């Protein structure tokens, strides 16, 4: 099947508007994804911080001296930070993989639609 390419200003205008709308959608999606990633990372960090803090409080012996409690508090802060960082990074990577998969599916669909509109 031979595709006919329309000539003239109409084709250029249509192509330009299609490209502009695709760019606008990508910008909107990019901003929305940033919000989702930031919100998810904050929620994950707060949750893990609370769980790690409570876990360390529960497992700390009652007879621990003041210097020991200070060391445990500092250590728990860093342990919670490491766990929260690992979990939020995992969350962001998962979001990125989902977006890549969706982009592959939508790119195939858009390519098919473009071929139909050009014909």
Biopython code that builds the backbone (N, CA, C, O; Angstrom):
import numpy as np
from Bio.PDB.StructureBuilder import StructureBuilder

atoms = [
    (1, "UNK", "N", (0.840, -1.171, 0.000)),
    (1, "UNK", "CA", (0.000, 0.000, 0.000)),
    (1, "UNK", "C", (0.887, 1.236, 0.000)),
    (1, "UNK", "O", (1.795, 1.354, 0.823)),
    (2, "UNK", "N", (0.632, 2.138, -0.903)),
    (2, "UNK", "CA", (1.416, 3.363, -1.023)),
    (2, "UNK", "C", (0.695, 4.467, -0.271)),
    (2, "UNK", "O", (-0.482, 4.740, -0.507)),
    (3, "UNK", "N", (1.427, 5.095, 0.640)),
    (3, "UNK", "CA", (0.827, 6.203, 1.390)),
    (3, "UNK", "C", (0.932, 7.473, 0.585)),
    (3, "UNK", "O", (1.972, 7.769, -0.004)),
    (4, "UNK", "N", (-0.143, 8.214, 0.563)),
    (4, "UNK", "CA", (-0.122, 9.510, -0.095)),
    (4, "UNK", "C", (0.125, 10.572, 0.962)),
    (4, "UNK", "O", (-0.533, 10.595, 2.002)),
    (5, "UNK", "N", (1.061, 11.436, 0.690)),
    (5, "UNK", "CA", (1.359, 12.511, 1.618)),
    (5, "UNK", "C", (0.697, 13.778, 1.100)),
    (5, "UNK", "O", (1.046, 14.264, 0.024)),
    (6, "UNK", "N", (-0.258, 14.318, 1.857)),
    (6, "UNK", "CA", (-0.930, 15.547, 1.420)),
    (6, "UNK", "C", (0.062, 16.696, 1.316)),
    (6, "UNK", "O", (0.963, 16.822, 2.146)),
    (7, "UNK", "N", (-0.097, 17.505, 0.333)),
    (7, "UNK", "CA", (0.779, 18.645, 0.108)),
    (7, "UNK", "C", (0.076, 19.914, 0.551)),
    (7, "UNK", "O", (-1.149, 19.946, 0.661)),
    (8, "UNK", "N", (0.831, 20.934, 0.800)),
    (8, "UNK", "CA", (0.240, 22.235, 1.083)),
    (8, "UNK", "C", (0.269, 22.585, 2.562)),
    (8, "UNK", "O", (0.803, 21.858, 3.399)),
    (9, "UNK", "N", (-0.329, 23.728, 2.841)),
    (9, "UNK", "CA", (-0.308, 24.308, 4.173)),
    (9, "UNK", "C", (-1.137, 23.510, 5.174)),
    (9, "UNK", "O", (-0.781, 23.453, 6.351)),
    (10, "UNK", "N", (-2.225, 22.898, 4.737)),
    (10, "UNK", "CA", (-3.083, 22.143, 5.646)),
    (10, "UNK", "C", (-2.322, 21.014, 6.326)),
    (10, "UNK", "O", (-2.444, 20.814, 7.534)),
    (11, "UNK", "N", (-1.544, 20.282, 5.553)),
    (11, "UNK", "CA", (-0.779, 19.169, 6.111)),
    (11, "UNK", "C", (0.237, 19.682, 7.131)),
    (11, "UNK", "O", (0.388, 19.090, 8.199)),
    (12, "UNK", "N", (0.928, 20.765, 6.818)),
    (12, "UNK", "CA", (1.917, 21.337, 7.731)),
    (12, "UNK", "C", (1.244, 21.828, 9.009)),
    (12, "UNK", "O", (1.773, 21.626, 10.102)),
    (13, "UNK", "N", (0.084, 22.472, 8.882)),
    (13, "UNK", "CA", (-0.639, 22.954, 10.060)),
    (13, "UNK", "C", (-1.092, 21.803, 10.944)),
    (13, "UNK", "O", (-0.953, 21.861, 12.165)),
    (14, "UNK", "N", (-1.637, 20.751, 10.327)),
    (14, "UNK", "CA", (-2.104, 19.600, 11.089)),
    (14, "UNK", "C", (-0.934, 18.915, 11.795)),
    (14, "UNK", "O", (-1.033, 18.552, 12.967)),
    (15, "UNK", "N", (0.159, 18.744, 11.080)),
    (15, "UNK", "CA", (1.338, 18.103, 11.661)),
    (15, "UNK", "C", (1.873, 18.922, 12.828)),
    (15, "UNK", "O", (2.228, 18.375, 13.872)),
    (16, "UNK", "N", (1.926, 20.242, 12.640)),
    (16, "UNK", "CA", (2.416, 21.130, 13.696)),
    (16, "UNK", "C", (1.525, 21.051, 14.937)),
    (16, "UNK", "O", (2.031, 20.984, 16.057)),
    (17, "UNK", "N", (0.215, 21.057, 14.747)),
    (17, "UNK", "CA", (-0.695, 20.999, 15.894)),
    (17, "UNK", "C", (-0.629, 19.646, 16.597)),
    (17, "UNK", "O", (-0.754, 19.579, 17.820)),
    (18, "UNK", "N", (-0.433, 18.572, 15.840)),
    (18, "UNK", "CA", (-0.291, 17.246, 16.443)),
    (18, "UNK", "C", (0.971, 17.199, 17.301)),
    (18, "UNK", "O", (0.947, 16.690, 18.421)),
    (19, "UNK", "N", (2.063, 17.727, 16.776)),
    (19, "UNK", "CA", (3.325, 17.725, 17.513)),
    (19, "UNK", "C", (3.205, 18.579, 18.767)),
    (19, "UNK", "O", (3.682, 18.187, 19.832)),
    (20, "UNK", "N", (2.567, 19.752, 18.650)),
    (20, "UNK", "CA", (2.393, 20.625, 19.817)),
    (20, "UNK", "C", (1.563, 19.950, 20.895)),
    (20, "UNK", "O", (1.891, 20.049, 22.077)),
    (21, "UNK", "N", (0.490, 19.263, 20.508)),
    (21, "UNK", "CA", (-0.353, 18.605, 21.509)),
    (21, "UNK", "C", (0.391, 17.462, 22.190)),
    (21, "UNK", "O", (0.212, 17.235, 23.386)),
    (22, "UNK", "N", (1.223, 16.740, 21.444)),
    (22, "UNK", "CA", (2.019, 15.666, 22.046)),
    (22, "UNK", "C", (3.021, 16.235, 23.041)),
    (22, "UNK", "O", (3.231, 15.667, 24.113)),
    (23, "UNK", "N", (3.635, 17.354, 22.687)),
    (23, "UNK", "CA", (4.609, 17.984, 23.583)),
    (23, "UNK", "C", (3.913, 18.472, 24.848)),
    (23, "UNK", "O", (4.432, 18.292, 25.950)),
    (24, "UNK", "N", (2.748, 19.085, 24.699)),
    (24, "UNK", "CA", (2.006, 19.575, 25.860)),
    (24, "UNK", "C", (1.617, 18.420, 26.784)),
    (24, "UNK", "O", (1.727, 18.541, 28.004)),
    (25, "UNK", "N", (1.165, 17.306, 26.216)),
    (25, "UNK", "CA", (0.805, 16.149, 27.032)),
    (25, "UNK", "C", (2.008, 15.608, 27.788)),
    (25, "UNK", "O", (1.894, 15.241, 28.958)),
    (26, "UNK", "N", (3.155, 15.558, 27.132)),
    (26, "UNK", "CA", (4.358, 15.060, 27.800)),
    (26, "UNK", "C", (4.786, 15.976, 28.935)),
    (26, "UNK", "O", (5.229, 15.500, 29.980)),
    (27, "UNK", "N", (4.659, 17.289, 28.743)),
    (27, "UNK", "CA", (5.016, 18.244, 29.797)),
    (27, "UNK", "C", (4.091, 18.063, 30.990)),
    (27, "UNK", "O", (4.549, 18.033, 32.133)),
    (28, "UNK", "N", (2.794, 17.944, 30.733)),
    (28, "UNK", "CA", (1.821, 17.763, 31.815)),
    (28, "UNK", "C", (2.094, 16.456, 32.554)),
    (28, "UNK", "O", (2.074, 16.419, 33.784)),
    (29, "UNK", "N", (2.347, 15.390, 31.807)),
    (29, "UNK", "CA", (2.631, 14.093, 32.433)),
    (29, "UNK", "C", (3.917, 14.149, 33.260)),
    (29, "UNK", "O", (3.992, 13.565, 34.341)),
    (30, "UNK", "N", (4.912, 14.847, 32.752)),
    (30, "UNK", "CA", (6.177, 14.967, 33.467)),
    (30, "UNK", "C", (5.970, 15.673, 34.806)),
    (30, "UNK", "O", (6.500, 15.244, 35.830)),
    (31, "UNK", "N", (5.198, 16.755, 34.788)),
    (31, "UNK", "CA", (4.929, 17.481, 36.033)),
    (31, "UNK", "C", (4.116, 16.631, 37.002)),
    (31, "UNK", "O", (4.388, 16.632, 38.203)),
    (32, "UNK", "N", (3.128, 15.911, 36.496)),
    (32, "UNK", "CA", (2.306, 15.056, 37.352)),
    (32, "UNK", "C", (3.149, 13.941, 37.974)),
    (32, "UNK", "O", (2.976, 13.604, 39.146)),
    (33, "UNK", "N", (4.058, 13.374, 37.184)),
    (33, "UNK", "CA", (4.917, 12.314, 37.709)),
    (33, "UNK", "C", (5.848, 12.828, 38.802)),
    (33, "UNK", "O", (6.109, 12.127, 39.780)),
    (34, "UNK", "N", (6.347, 14.050, 38.637)),
    (34, "UNK", "CA", (7.199, 14.635, 39.678)),
    (34, "UNK", "C", (6.428, 14.779, 40.981)),
    (34, "UNK", "O", (6.958, 14.497, 42.056)),
    (35, "UNK", "N", (5.175, 15.221, 40.886)),
    (35, "UNK", "CA", (4.342, 15.372, 42.083)),
    (35, "UNK", "C", (4.111, 14.009, 42.738)),
    (35, "UNK", "O", (4.211, 13.882, 43.959)),
    (36, "UNK", "N", (3.804, 12.997, 41.936)),
    (36, "UNK", "CA", (3.571, 11.653, 42.471)),
    (36, "UNK", "C", (4.835, 11.125, 43.148)),
    (36, "UNK", "O", (4.768, 10.558, 44.238)),
    (37, "UNK", "N", (5.988, 11.312, 42.501)),
    (37, "UNK", "CA", (7.237, 10.821, 43.076)),
    (37, "UNK", "C", (7.555, 11.528, 44.395)),
    (37, "UNK", "O", (7.921, 10.879, 45.375)),
    (38, "UNK", "N", (7.416, 12.841, 44.421)),
    (38, "UNK", "CA", (7.725, 13.592, 45.638)),
    (38, "UNK", "C", (6.775, 13.212, 46.765)),
    (38, "UNK", "O", (7.202, 12.975, 47.895)),
    (39, "UNK", "N", (5.485, 13.155, 46.449)),
    (39, "UNK", "CA", (4.497, 12.790, 47.462)),
    (39, "UNK", "C", (4.744, 11.380, 47.988)),
    (39, "UNK", "O", (4.714, 11.144, 49.196)),
    (40, "UNK", "N", (4.986, 10.457, 47.081)),
    (40, "UNK", "CA", (5.268, 9.085, 47.493)),
    (40, "UNK", "C", (6.508, 8.984, 48.353)),
    (40, "UNK", "O", (6.511, 8.270, 49.356)),
    (41, "UNK", "N", (7.567, 9.693, 47.974)),
    (41, "UNK", "CA", (8.813, 9.653, 48.741)),
    (41, "UNK", "C", (8.616, 10.228, 50.148)),
    (41, "UNK", "O", (9.170, 9.708, 51.117)),
    (42, "UNK", "N", (7.832, 11.292, 50.254)),
    (42, "UNK", "CA", (7.580, 11.894, 51.570)),
    (42, "UNK", "C", (6.791, 10.933, 52.460)),
    (42, "UNK", "O", (7.139, 10.718, 53.621)),
    (43, "UNK", "N", (5.728, 10.361, 51.901)),
    (43, "UNK", "CA", (4.904, 9.421, 52.677)),
    (43, "UNK", "C", (5.726, 8.211, 53.118)),
    (43, "UNK", "O", (5.646, 7.780, 54.269)),
    (44, "UNK", "N", (6.509, 7.675, 52.201)),
    (44, "UNK", "CA", (7.349, 6.515, 52.526)),
    (44, "UNK", "C", (8.368, 6.879, 53.604)),
    (44, "UNK", "O", (8.562, 6.118, 54.552)),
    (45, "UNK", "N", (9.011, 8.018, 53.469)),
    (45, "UNK", "CA", (10.025, 8.424, 54.441)),
    (45, "UNK", "C", (9.429, 8.612, 55.837)),
    (45, "UNK", "O", (10.010, 8.168, 56.828)),
    (46, "UNK", "N", (8.284, 9.263, 55.911)),
    (46, "UNK", "CA", (7.641, 9.471, 57.217)),
    (46, "UNK", "C", (7.242, 8.125, 57.831)),
    (46, "UNK", "O", (7.468, 7.880, 59.016)),
    (47, "UNK", "N", (6.649, 7.264, 57.013)),
    (47, "UNK", "CA", (6.223, 5.959, 57.515)),
    (47, "UNK", "C", (7.374, 5.116, 58.017)),
    (47, "UNK", "O", (7.305, 4.538, 59.101)),
    (48, "UNK", "N", (8.424, 5.048, 57.234)),
    (48, "UNK", "CA", (9.577, 4.232, 57.644)),
    (48, "UNK", "C", (10.266, 4.844, 58.850)),
    (48, "UNK", "O", (10.727, 4.123, 59.734)),
    (49, "UNK", "N", (10.340, 6.166, 58.894)),
    (49, "UNK", "CA", (10.932, 6.824, 60.059)),
    (49, "UNK", "C", (10.178, 6.497, 61.332)),
    (49, "UNK", "O", (10.781, 6.234, 62.373)),
    (50, "UNK", "N", (8.846, 6.516, 61.244)),
    (50, "UNK", "CA", (8.025, 6.199, 62.423)),
    (50, "UNK", "C", (8.192, 4.743, 62.842)),
    (50, "UNK", "O", (8.335, 4.443, 64.027)),
    (51, "UNK", "N", (8.172, 3.838, 61.858)),
    (51, "UNK", "CA", (8.312, 2.407, 62.176)),
    (51, "UNK", "C", (9.684, 2.126, 62.786)),
    (51, "UNK", "O", (9.784, 1.427, 63.794)),
    (52, "UNK", "N", (10.726, 2.662, 62.184)),
    (52, "UNK", "CA", (12.079, 2.416, 62.695)),
    (52, "UNK", "C", (12.249, 3.024, 64.087)),
    (52, "UNK", "O", (12.840, 2.398, 64.968)),
    (53, "UNK", "N", (11.740, 4.227, 64.288)),
    (53, "UNK", "CA", (11.831, 4.866, 65.604)),
    (53, "UNK", "C", (11.123, 4.063, 66.674)),
    (53, "UNK", "O", (11.658, 3.858, 67.764)),
    (54, "UNK", "N", (9.906, 3.604, 66.361)),
    (54, "UNK", "CA", (9.154, 2.795, 67.332)),
    (54, "UNK", "C", (9.832, 1.467, 67.602)),
    (54, "UNK", "O", (9.860, 1.000, 68.740)),
    (55, "UNK", "N", (10.375, 0.859, 66.564)),
    (55, "UNK", "CA", (11.059, -0.428, 66.728)),
    (55, "UNK", "C", (12.266, -0.277, 67.649)),
    (55, "UNK", "O", (12.498, -1.126, 68.510)),
    (56, "UNK", "N", (13.014, 0.769, 67.479)),
    (56, "UNK", "CA", (14.208, 0.965, 68.298)),
    (56, "UNK", "C", (13.824, 1.316, 69.737)),
    (56, "UNK", "O", (14.491, 0.885, 70.677)),
    (57, "UNK", "N", (12.747, 2.102, 69.914)),
    (57, "UNK", "CA", (12.290, 2.406, 71.273)),
    (57, "UNK", "C", (11.855, 1.150, 72.008)),
    (57, "UNK", "O", (12.147, 0.976, 73.192)),
    (58, "UNK", "N", (11.163, 0.285, 71.304)),
    (58, "UNK", "CA", (10.664, -0.941, 71.927)),
    (58, "UNK", "C", (11.802, -1.884, 72.294)),
    (58, "UNK", "O", (11.728, -2.569, 73.314)),
    (59, "UNK", "N", (12.828, -1.930, 71.499)),
    (59, "UNK", "CA", (13.922, -2.876, 71.734)),
    (59, "UNK", "C", (15.042, -2.317, 72.610)),
    (59, "UNK", "O", (15.970, -3.048, 72.956)),
    (60, "UNK", "N", (14.973, -1.045, 72.972)),
    (60, "UNK", "CA", (15.997, -0.453, 73.838)),
    (60, "UNK", "C", (15.718, -0.851, 75.287)),
    (60, "UNK", "O", (14.590, -0.732, 75.765)),
    (61, "UNK", "N", (16.721, -1.308, 75.958)),
    (61, "UNK", "CA", (16.581, -1.726, 77.353)),
    (61, "UNK", "C", (16.295, -0.521, 78.245)),
    (61, "UNK", "O", (16.759, 0.589, 77.984)),
    (62, "UNK", "N", (15.513, -0.764, 79.314)),
    (62, "UNK", "CA", (15.145, 0.326, 80.219)),
    (62, "UNK", "C", (16.330, 0.842, 81.014)),
    (62, "UNK", "O", (16.364, 2.025, 81.353)),
    (63, "UNK", "N", (17.275, 0.020, 81.313)),
    (63, "UNK", "CA", (18.409, 0.417, 82.142)),
    (63, "UNK", "C", (19.528, 1.092, 81.362)),
    (63, "UNK", "O", (20.615, 1.278, 81.908)),
    (64, "UNK", "N", (19.307, 1.459, 80.125)),
    (64, "UNK", "CA", (20.353, 2.065, 79.306)),
    (64, "UNK", "C", (20.691, 3.457, 79.840)),
    (64, "UNK", "O", (19.806, 4.251, 80.161)),
    (65, "UNK", "N", (21.994, 3.731, 79.925)),
    (65, "UNK", "CA", (22.438, 5.035, 80.450)),
    (65, "UNK", "C", (22.202, 6.129, 79.413)),
    (65, "UNK", "O", (21.899, 5.853, 78.252)),
    (66, "UNK", "N", (22.346, 7.364, 79.855)),
    (66, "UNK", "CA", (22.052, 8.533, 79.023)),
    (66, "UNK", "C", (22.895, 8.548, 77.750)),
    (66, "UNK", "O", (22.361, 8.807, 76.672)),
    (67, "UNK", "N", (24.188, 8.277, 77.845)),
    (67, "UNK", "CA", (25.054, 8.285, 76.666)),
    (67, "UNK", "C", (24.645, 7.184, 75.700)),
    (67, "UNK", "O", (24.707, 7.374, 74.485)),
    (68, "UNK", "N", (24.229, 6.040, 76.222)),
    (68, "UNK", "CA", (23.764, 4.947, 75.381)),
    (68, "UNK", "C", (22.491, 5.325, 74.642)),
    (68, "UNK", "O", (22.328, 5.006, 73.464)),
    (69, "UNK", "N", (21.578, 6.016, 75.348)),
    (69, "UNK", "CA", (20.334, 6.460, 74.716)),
    (69, "UNK", "C", (20.604, 7.471, 73.602)),
    (69, "UNK", "O", (19.941, 7.458, 72.565)),
    (70, "UNK", "N", (21.579, 8.342, 73.828)),
    (70, "UNK", "CA", (21.943, 9.328, 72.805)),
    (70, "UNK", "C", (22.510, 8.624, 71.570)),
    (70, "UNK", "O", (22.147, 8.949, 70.440)),
    (71, "UNK", "N", (23.385, 7.676, 71.793)),
    (71, "UNK", "CA", (23.965, 6.920, 70.669)),
    (71, "UNK", "C", (22.894, 6.141, 69.914)),
    (71, "UNK", "O", (22.899, 6.086, 68.685)),
    (72, "UNK", "N", (21.977, 5.541, 70.667)),
    (72, "UNK", "CA", (20.892, 4.789, 70.029)),
    (72, "UNK", "C", (20.003, 5.727, 69.218)),
    (72, "UNK", "O", (19.581, 5.381, 68.115)),
    (73, "UNK", "N", (19.718, 6.907, 69.754)),
    (73, "UNK", "CA", (18.876, 7.877, 69.036)),
    (73, "UNK", "C", (19.550, 8.323, 67.739)),
    (73, "UNK", "O", (18.896, 8.404, 66.699)),
    (74, "UNK", "N", (20.842, 8.611, 67.793)),
    (74, "UNK", "CA", (21.568, 9.023, 66.585)),
    (74, "UNK", "C", (21.622, 7.866, 65.577)),
    (74, "UNK", "O", (21.393, 8.060, 64.383)),
    (75, "UNK", "N", (21.922, 6.686, 66.066)),
    (75, "UNK", "CA", (21.966, 5.522, 65.180)),
    (75, "UNK", "C", (20.615, 5.232, 64.551)),
    (75, "UNK", "O", (20.539, 4.900, 63.368)),
    (76, "UNK", "N", (19.540, 5.355, 65.337)),
    (76, "UNK", "CA", (18.201, 5.093, 64.793)),
    (76, "UNK", "C", (17.827, 6.125, 63.735)),
    (76, "UNK", "O", (17.142, 5.808, 62.762)),
    (77, "UNK", "N", (18.279, 7.355, 63.930)),
    (77, "UNK", "CA", (18.022, 8.394, 62.929)),
    (77, "UNK", "C", (18.648, 8.008, 61.591)),
    (77, "UNK", "O", (18.009, 8.140, 60.547)),
    (78, "UNK", "N", (19.882, 7.536, 61.617)),
    (78, "UNK", "CA", (20.566, 7.182, 60.378)),
    (78, "UNK", "C", (20.038, 5.876, 59.774)),
    (78, "UNK", "O", (19.960, 5.745, 58.552)),
    (79, "UNK", "N", (19.685, 4.927, 60.611)),
    (79, "UNK", "CA", (19.103, 3.683, 60.102)),
    (79, "UNK", "C", (17.773, 3.971, 59.414)),
    (79, "UNK", "O", (17.502, 3.455, 58.330)),
    (80, "UNK", "N", (16.950, 4.796, 60.050)),
    (80, "UNK", "CA", (15.665, 5.165, 59.449)),
    (80, "UNK", "C", (15.883, 5.928, 58.143)),
    (80, "UNK", "O", (15.152, 5.728, 57.173)),
    (81, "UNK", "N", (16.880, 6.794, 58.123)),
    (81, "UNK", "CA", (17.186, 7.542, 56.897)),
    (81, "UNK", "C", (17.614, 6.636, 55.762)),
    (81, "UNK", "O", (17.179, 6.810, 54.624)),
    (82, "UNK", "N", (18.470, 5.661, 56.068)),
    (82, "UNK", "CA", (18.912, 4.711, 55.035)),
    (82, "UNK", "C", (17.746, 3.886, 54.505)),
    (82, "UNK", "O", (17.610, 3.698, 53.296)),
    (83, "UNK", "N", (16.913, 3.399, 55.404)),
    (83, "UNK", "CA", (15.764, 2.593, 54.982)),
    (83, "UNK", "C", (14.788, 3.424, 54.159)),
    (83, "UNK", "O", (14.272, 2.955, 53.145)),
    (84, "UNK", "N", (14.534, 4.655, 54.591)),
    (84, "UNK", "CA", (13.616, 5.525, 53.860)),
    (84, "UNK", "C", (14.167, 5.866, 52.483)),
    (84, "UNK", "O", (13.417, 5.905, 51.508)),
    (85, "UNK", "N", (15.460, 6.112, 52.395)),
    (85, "UNK", "CA", (16.075, 6.419, 51.103)),
    (85, "UNK", "C", (15.981, 5.229, 50.156)),
    (85, "UNK", "O", (15.652, 5.391, 48.981)),
    (86, "UNK", "N", (16.268, 4.046, 50.661)),
    (86, "UNK", "CA", (16.187, 2.845, 49.815)),
    (86, "UNK", "C", (14.754, 2.605, 49.346)),
    (86, "UNK", "O", (14.529, 2.267, 48.184)),
    (87, "UNK", "N", (13.796, 2.776, 50.237)),
    (87, "UNK", "CA", (12.395, 2.531, 49.875)),
    (87, "UNK", "C", (11.884, 3.576, 48.889)),
    (87, "UNK", "O", (11.171, 3.233, 47.947)),
    (88, "UNK", "N", (12.233, 4.837, 49.088)),
    (88, "UNK", "CA", (11.762, 5.870, 48.159)),
    (88, "UNK", "C", (12.427, 5.734, 46.793)),
    (88, "UNK", "O", (11.800, 6.002, 45.768)),
    (89, "UNK", "N", (13.686, 5.320, 46.772)),
    (89, "UNK", "CA", (14.363, 5.070, 45.493)),
    (89, "UNK", "C", (13.696, 3.908, 44.756)),
    (89, "UNK", "O", (13.501, 3.969, 43.542)),
    (90, "UNK", "N", (13.350, 2.864, 45.481)),
    (90, "UNK", "CA", (12.649, 1.727, 44.886)),
    (90, "UNK", "C", (11.302, 2.166, 44.322)),
    (90, "UNK", "O", (10.915, 1.750, 43.230)),
    (91, "UNK", "N", (10.593, 3.003, 45.067)),
    (91, "UNK", "CA", (9.299, 3.532, 44.615)),
    (91, "UNK", "C", (9.464, 4.333, 43.322)),
    (91, "UNK", "O", (8.706, 4.138, 42.372)),
    (92, "UNK", "N", (10.443, 5.226, 43.283)),
    (92, "UNK", "CA", (10.678, 6.039, 42.087)),
    (92, "UNK", "C", (11.061, 5.179, 40.892)),
    (92, "UNK", "O", (10.613, 5.440, 39.776)),
    (93, "UNK", "N", (11.883, 4.157, 41.109)),
    (93, "UNK", "CA", (12.267, 3.256, 40.014)),
    (93, "UNK", "C", (11.068, 2.480, 39.485)),
    (93, "UNK", "O", (10.947, 2.250, 38.281)),
    (94, "UNK", "N", (10.186, 2.080, 40.389)),
    (94, "UNK", "CA", (8.973, 1.378, 39.970)),
    (94, "UNK", "C", (8.098, 2.296, 39.127)),
    (94, "UNK", "O", (7.572, 1.881, 38.094)),
    (95, "UNK", "N", (7.944, 3.535, 39.562)),
    (95, "UNK", "CA", (7.157, 4.515, 38.797)),
    (95, "UNK", "C", (7.783, 4.706, 37.414)),
    (95, "UNK", "O", (7.065, 4.741, 36.414)),
    (96, "UNK", "N", (9.097, 4.829, 37.346)),
    (96, "UNK", "CA", (9.777, 5.016, 36.060)),
    (96, "UNK", "C", (9.558, 3.825, 35.121)),
    (96, "UNK", "O", (9.352, 4.012, 33.922)),
    (97, "UNK", "N", (9.603, 2.596, 35.666)),
    (97, "UNK", "CA", (9.358, 1.408, 34.833)),
    (97, "UNK", "C", (7.926, 1.388, 34.309)),
    (97, "UNK", "O", (7.687, 1.040, 33.152)),
    (98, "UNK", "N", (6.980, 1.759, 35.160)),
    (98, "UNK", "CA", (5.573, 1.800, 34.730)),
    (98, "UNK", "C", (5.393, 2.830, 33.628)),
    (98, "UNK", "O", (4.703, 2.573, 32.641)),
    (99, "UNK", "N", (6.009, 3.996, 33.791)),
    (99, "UNK", "CA", (5.903, 5.063, 32.777)),
    (99, "UNK", "C", (6.510, 4.613, 31.454)),
    (99, "UNK", "O", (5.937, 4.869, 30.395)),
    (100, "UNK", "N", (7.663, 3.945, 31.499)),
    (100, "UNK", "CA", (8.282, 3.451, 30.270)),
    (100, "UNK", "C", (7.378, 2.445, 29.560)),
    (100, "UNK", "O", (7.246, 2.470, 28.336)),
    (101, "UNK", "N", (6.764, 1.570, 30.335)),
    (101, "UNK", "CA", (5.850, 0.586, 29.745)),
    (101, "UNK", "C", (4.656, 1.269, 29.102)),
    (101, "UNK", "O", (4.259, 0.923, 27.989)),
    (102, "UNK", "N", (4.088, 2.236, 29.802)),
    (102, "UNK", "CA", (2.943, 2.977, 29.256)),
    (102, "UNK", "C", (3.348, 3.734, 28.005)),
    (102, "UNK", "O", (2.591, 3.783, 27.035)),
    (103, "UNK", "N", (4.541, 4.325, 28.018)),
    (103, "UNK", "CA", (5.022, 5.060, 26.835)),
    (103, "UNK", "C", (5.163, 4.141, 25.627)),
    (103, "UNK", "O", (4.857, 4.542, 24.504)),
    (104, "UNK", "N", (5.622, 2.914, 25.851)),
    (104, "UNK", "CA", (5.740, 1.970, 24.741)),
    (104, "UNK", "C", (4.359, 1.657, 24.177)),
    (104, "UNK", "O", (4.170, 1.653, 22.961)),
    (105, "UNK", "N", (3.393, 1.393, 25.055)),
    (105, "UNK", "CA", (2.033, 1.083, 24.592)),
    (105, "UNK", "C", (1.407, 2.260, 23.873)),
    (105, "UNK", "O", (0.804, 2.095, 22.812)),
    (106, "UNK", "N", (1.548, 3.461, 24.451)),
    (106, "UNK", "CA", (0.912, 4.628, 23.824)),
    (106, "UNK", "C", (1.635, 5.036, 22.555)),
    (106, "UNK", "O", (1.008, 5.553, 21.630)),
    (107, "UNK", "N", (2.945, 4.816, 22.489)),
    (107, "UNK", "CA", (3.680, 5.156, 21.270)),
    (107, "UNK", "C", (3.201, 4.291, 20.111)),
    (107, "UNK", "O", (3.021, 4.783, 18.997)),
    (108, "UNK", "N", (2.997, 3.009, 20.373)),
    (108, "UNK", "CA", (2.479, 2.120, 19.325)),
    (108, "UNK", "C", (1.098, 2.582, 18.877)),
    (108, "UNK", "O", (0.811, 2.614, 17.681)),
    (109, "UNK", "N", (0.251, 2.937, 19.824)),
    (109, "UNK", "CA", (-1.099, 3.386, 19.504)),
    (109, "UNK", "C", (-1.068, 4.695, 18.717)),
    (109, "UNK", "O", (-1.796, 4.854, 17.737)),
    (110, "UNK", "N", (-0.213, 5.643, 19.156)),
    (110, "UNK", "CA", (-0.111, 6.924, 18.462)),
    (110, "UNK", "C", (0.426, 6.753, 17.049)),
    (110, "UNK", "O", (-0.041, 7.410, 16.119)),
    (111, "UNK", "N", (1.413, 5.864, 16.885)),
    (111, "UNK", "CA", (1.961, 5.623, 15.551)),
    (111, "UNK", "C", (0.891, 5.073, 14.613)),
    (111, "UNK", "O", (0.819, 5.476, 13.452)),
    (112, "UNK", "N", (0.062, 4.159, 15.106)),
    (112, "UNK", "CA", (-1.003, 3.610, 14.290)),
    (112, "UNK", "C", (-2.034, 4.681, 13.937)),
    (112, "UNK", "O", (-2.532, 4.727, 12.812)),
    (113, "UNK", "N", (-2.351, 5.549, 14.919)),
    (113, "UNK", "CA", (-3.302, 6.616, 14.666)),
    (113, "UNK", "C", (-2.752, 7.631, 13.669)),
    (113, "UNK", "O", (-3.485, 8.126, 12.813)),
    (114, "UNK", "N", (-1.459, 7.941, 13.780)),
    (114, "UNK", "CA", (-0.826, 8.875, 12.848)),
    (114, "UNK", "C", (-0.875, 8.332, 11.424)),
    (114, "UNK", "O", (-1.124, 9.075, 10.475)),
    (115, "UNK", "N", (-0.634, 7.028, 11.286)),
    (115, "UNK", "CA", (-0.671, 6.432, 9.945)),
    (115, "UNK", "C", (-2.090, 6.514, 9.370)),
    (115, "UNK", "O", (-2.264, 6.734, 8.171)),
    (116, "UNK", "N", (-3.100, 6.340, 10.223)),
    (116, "UNK", "CA", (-4.483, 6.417, 9.751)),
    (116, "UNK", "C", (-4.830, 7.840, 9.323)),
    (116, "UNK", "O", (-5.506, 8.028, 8.311)),
    (117, "UNK", "N", (-4.380, 8.846, 10.077)),
    (117, "UNK", "CA", (-4.721, 10.231, 9.742)),
    (117, "UNK", "C", (-3.958, 10.720, 8.519)),
    (117, "UNK", "O", (-4.438, 11.582, 7.783)),
    (118, "UNK", "N", (-2.766, 10.166, 8.305)),
    (118, "UNK", "CA", (-1.989, 10.587, 7.134)),
    (118, "UNK", "C", (-2.531, 9.967, 5.849)),
    (118, "UNK", "O", (-2.380, 10.555, 4.778)),
    (119, "UNK", "N", (-3.143, 8.820, 5.929)),
    (119, "UNK", "CA", (-3.610, 8.113, 4.737)),
    (119, "UNK", "C", (-4.814, 8.788, 4.122)),
    (119, "UNK", "O", (-5.334, 8.320, 3.109)),
]
sb = StructureBuilder()
sb.init_structure("model")
sb.init_model(0)
sb.init_chain("A")
sb.init_seg("    ")
for serial, (resi, resn, name, xyz) in enumerate(atoms, 1):
    if name == "N":
        sb.init_residue(resn, " ", resi, " ")
    sb.init_atom(name, np.array(xyz, "f"), 0.0, 1.0, " ", f" {name:<3s}", serial, name[0])
structure = sb.get_structure()
